[in-house]
Amino acid sequence: MGLPRRFLGENENVVFHMRTHWKRIFGHVLLGLLIIAAAVAGTIFMPAEAQPIASYIIWGIAVIALFPATISPLLKWLSSTFTITDRRIITRTGILHKKGHDIPLGRISNVSYEHSMWDRIFGCGTLILQTSADEPLHLDDIPRVERVHVQMTEMLFVMDQNDH
């Protein structure tokens, strides 16, 4: 699913639409699986005389624990996107409280990337955009960051050639 067409300008085209890499939520999903496994084990090994009330308590605690441990981070990850069009970079985050930021490509003076050993293993990295602002914008855990970097550089080069 891409960015809805109503958020794009006339004749604006999406080049990349992505979320941060799944490694960002991997630990949260793993923790959720451990919570569920603990609840299953607790239910299986519970003495018969404690059933069913103790099982209800265990599963109630498990469900309550899943919200901050897994469900909330997963929803936050699903609702956070980066979109690169032929005119701008669009970031959108938030479930109930939505937040968006747009940067016109014309304001970007330099694009670079970095990725650690773990980023290289997972195939992601940080895209660094230098604008007229004091601090560069860091977009963390961008999937296929080298490919995105090359495409961004090409788009900026074309824009620069058109300005001259």
N, C-alpha and C positions, 0 to 999 in steps of 0.2 A: 504494500500500500504506500503510495507516495503522498506528497503534500497535496492537499485539495487544490484544484485548479483556481478556486476563488481567491486563494492567497497569492497567486502569481499575477504579474502584470501582463498586459497585452503583448503577445509574441515572446513572452519569457519562457525559456525551456529549462527543465530540470536536467542537470548533468549527473549529480549523485544525490541520492536520498538514503540516509543511513541512521542507525543508532550506534551508540558506543558498542564496542566489542563485547561479546557475551562473557568474556573473562571478568568483566566488572561485576556480574551477578553470580558467577560460578560458586563462590563461597556461601552466598546467601541460599542458593538452591541446595547446596550440599548440607547446610545446616538444617534446612527444612526437611530434607530426607532423613537426617539423623533424628529430628524431633518425632517424625512419623514412625520411624523404626523403634524408637524408645517407647512410644505409646503402644505400638503393636506388641512389643515384648512385655510391657507392663500388663497388658490385657491377657496375654497368653499365660504368663506365669503367676497370675493373681490367684490366690486361694478361692475355691468355689464359694465359700461362705461370705466372701467380700463382694461377690458379684450381685447385682449389676451396678450398684451404687459406686463402687470404687472405679469401675471402668468408665462410668460417666464423668467422674472427677478427673481421671487421667486424660480422657479425650477433651474435656473442657479446657484443661491446662494446656494441652497440646495445641488446640485451636487458637487459644489466646497467645501462646508463644509464637505461633506461625505468623501472626500479623506483623510484628516489628522485625522478626528475623528473616522472613522470606517474602510474604505477600506485598508489603509496602515497598521494599526495594525493587521487586519485580515490576510492580505497577509504575514506579518512578522511572525505571529503565525503559519500559514500553512507551511511556509518554514523552520521552526525551529524544528529539531527533535533530539531525544536522542535514540541511539541504543546501546543495551548491547548485546555483542556476548559472546561466550565461550572463547574469547581471549582478548577482549578490550572493552572500552567504547568509542563510537563515537558520537560527537556532530556536527551538521551541522546547520548553520544559513545563512540567506541572500536571497534576491530576485535577485538583480543585482550584488551586491558585495558578493560573497560567502565566507564563513569562516568555517573552520572545525578544529576539535581538536580530537585527539585520545589518549587514555591512556591505555597502556597495563595493563591487570589485575594483572600481576606480580609486578607492581609498587605500587599497592594499599596495604597499610598496615592496614587500618581500615575503616570500613563502619558503619556509623550511620545515624540516621534520626531524624528529629524534625518536629512537626506539631502543629500549633496553634489551638485554638478552631475552627476558621473558616476553617482551613485546615481539621480538623477532620470532620466537617459538610460536606464539599465538597469531602472528600475522597482522599486527596492529601497531600503532604508535601515536605520538603526539604531533599534530599539525600546528605549526607556529606561524601566525599571521602578523606581520608588522604593519601597523597603520600609522596614521598621523598622531595617534594617542601615545602617551609616554610608555606604557607597558604593552608588549605584544600580547595578542590573544592566543591562548593555548587551548586547543581542542584535543582533549585527552581520549585515548583508546579508540582512535579512528581505525576501522577495519581497512586493510589494504592501503595503508598510509602512503606508501611510495607511489602507488598508482594515482591516488588522489593528488599528491604533490606534483607529479608530472602533468596531470591534466590542468591543475590550477596554474602552474607556470606557463603552460601553453596558452591558456585563456588570457593571462595577464600580458604575455608577449604580443598576442594578436591585438589586444586593446591598445597597447603602447604603439604598435605599428600603425593602427588606425588613427591615433592622435597626431601622428607626424605627417 
